[in-house]
Amino acid sequence: MKPKIRTPYFEIGTKNYIYGDTVLEYALAADRAAEKYDIDVLFITPAVEIRRIAEHTKHLIILAPYMDTLRPGRGMADILPEALKAAGAQGVVINHCEKPMSLPQMKATVDRARELDFLVFACADTLEEAKAIAQLHPDIINPEPSGIIGGGNGVTPMDYVEASIREIKAIYPDILVEQAAGITNGQQVYDFIMAGSEAAGAASGIMKAADPIAMIDEMVAATRRAADDLKLR
């Protein structure tokens, strides 16, 4: 069954900054933070790391960074959706700027994901692309300009945050909208959520931090603080 995500949530992407035992170490830190702050944490990591993370954590929603649309049988080196689910993945990312997809590819992947009750986490480089992807009705859209992904400058303007939420929600109000580009500290997580984003996330902002374990805790704590302050509004 597809997991239901409570908002605001926090998302962590390891990309290929880390591998092996380090991935598990960070996943365990994220799992502790998810429990400590009672926040849903999405953890996106390469397919080869999924099973071990799923077997050693209890509170993470684990997403694969990509999948192909083939079915069991032939397909050497392709990433089989059923294999991801068997390993413990609960969803998949589509169209990240580092793994771009055509709109027909995205549609085919969304259709396959629905067969498996997978969450679909879609990335968009522009507001126009986000609106086009919204027509496919993914569960989450992360409309982040590729020019600031991994840059760590936190320059995403709040008017862009607000415009992307407004335009996506006008198509399907139940699509969750996350901002993640350029986030390097907990205060930015808090600020984006308070500006209307239903979540925040980080990859390089955690992976390249002086103390990644401490940064995971800081960012999930900031998500909790925003959730509490939103209740007081």
N, C-alpha and C positions, 0 to 999 in steps of 0.2 A: 504494500500500500504506500502511495506517495506520502511523504511526511508533510505535515502542516507546519509552516514556519511562523513563529511568533515574531512580531516586529516591536521595536527595532531589533535587528539581528546583526551579527558581525561575520565577515567573510575573510578567510585567510587563504592566500594562494602561495604555494611553495615554488611554483614553476620548476625550473631545474637549478635553482640556487643551491639546493641541498639534495642529498640522496642517502639511502641506506639508513643506518642507525640514527642519523641526525634528524631525518624526517619523523621517525617515531618519537624522538625526544621532544620535538616541537609539537607533534600531535598530542602527546600526553600533557604538555603544558596547556595547550588549547582546551583539552578535555577538562583539566582542573579548573581553568578559568570559566568555562561554560557552566560547570556545576557551582562554583563559588559565587558567581554573579547572577545565576539563573537566567542566562542569555543563550539563545540559540546561536551556535557557531557553525558556519559552513566551512568545510576544509577541502580545498581543491588541490589535488596532488597527482603526479603521474600514475598511470595505470599499474605499473609494477610495484607501487607502494601501497595500493589500496587494501589488499587483503590483510596485511599485518596491522595496519592502522585500525581496520574494522574489528580485528580480533582483540585488540588491546585497549580500545576506548569504548565509552558508554554514552557519551553526550554529544558527539559530533555528527553532523550531517555531511557525509562524504560524497564529493562530486568528482567525476572523472573530467579531465581537461578536454577530452575529445572522444568521439567514437565514429566508427564507420557504420554503414547501414546494411551491411550484408547479413545473411542469416546463417545458422549453423551449417557447416559443410566446407566447401572449398573457399579459399581466400587467404593465402599465405601472407602473414605479417599485418593483415588488417586487424583492427580492434573490434571484436565482436561484442555487441551490446549485452547479450545474455551472459557472456563471460564477466563483464564488468559488474553486472548485478550479482552473479554468483560470488564474486570476490568481496562484495559488501558495499558497492557504490549505490547511492540513492538518487543520483542525478548526473547530469552532464552539462558541460559548458559548450556553447556554440559561438563561432565567429569572433573569438578573441583576435585582436589585431596581430598577434604572433602566429595565429593559425586561422587566417581569414577563410570564409566560405561564401559561395554564391547564394543568392536567395533560394534557388531550387534545392541546393544542398541543405540549406537550413530547414526548408520545408520537409524534406525527406527525413532529416534527423529528428525533427520535432515529432513527426508521425511515428517513427520507430520508438522514440522515447515514451510516447503515450502508450504504446503496446506493453511496455514494461513498468508502467507507473513511475517513470523517472521524472524528477524535477528537471526543468530546462532553464538554464541560466544563460541568457543571451547577452552578448556584448555588442555595442554599436559605437562607431567612430564619430558620427555626427547626429544631430537631431533628426535630420531627414531619414537617415538610415534607421534610427530608433523607431520612427513612425512606421517605416516599412516592415520592420521586424515585428512590431507590435501586432500587425495584422495576422501573424502566425500564432498569436496568443501563447507565448512562453510564460513560464511562471514568474520569471525575474528578468528585468532588463537593466544592464549596467551601461548607461550611455556616457562613456568616458572618451574624451578626445585622445587619440593615440599619441599626440605630440607631448603629452605630459605624463604618460604612463612610464613608471620607473624613474621619472625625473626627480621626484622627491621635493618638488617646489611648492606643492599645495596651492597652485594658482587658479584652480577651477573657480570661476566667478559664481557667486550665489545666484545671479540672475539666470545662469545656464542651468543650475540645479533646479530652480523653480520652473523654468520653461520646459525642461525635459519631463518633469513630473506631470505638469499640466497637459502636455501634448500626448504623452503615453496613456495617462488615465482617461483622456477623452476618447480613446479607442477601446480600451478594456480597463475598467476601474480596478479590477482585481489583480492586475499585473503589479508586482512589487518593483519599486524603482530604487536602485542602489547607486551610491556614488563611491568610487574607490580610487580614482587616479590621483597620484601625487600626495597621498596621505602618509605622513611620517610620524605623527604623534597622536596621543589621545585627545588633545584639545581639538584637533581638526576633525576627528571622529565625532566628537560632541557637537561641534559647530554645524557639520553637514546634516546630522540627524535633526537638530533643532531647526534647521532651515527647511525641513520637510522631507528629506531623504528617509526612506524606510529602513535603511541600513547603510553601513559603511564597510569598507574592506581595505586590505593592504596585502601587497606581496613584497616588493623591494623595501618598503617602509619598515617591514619586520625583518626580512632576511638580511638586510644590510645594516641593521641597527647595531650599535655597540654591544647591546645585550638583548638579543632577540627574545629570549624567554621572558625577560622583564617587560619588553614592549608588547608582547602578546597580552600579558596581564593588564598593562596600562590601557590598551585599546579596548579590551572587553569591559574593563571597569568603566571606561568613558561611555560605552554603549549603555551600561546599566544606569549611569548617572543621567544620561539623556532620557532614558525610559522613565525614570522617576520624575524628572522635571517636566516631562510632557504630561504626566498625570496631574500635575499641579496647575496646569494652564486652564 
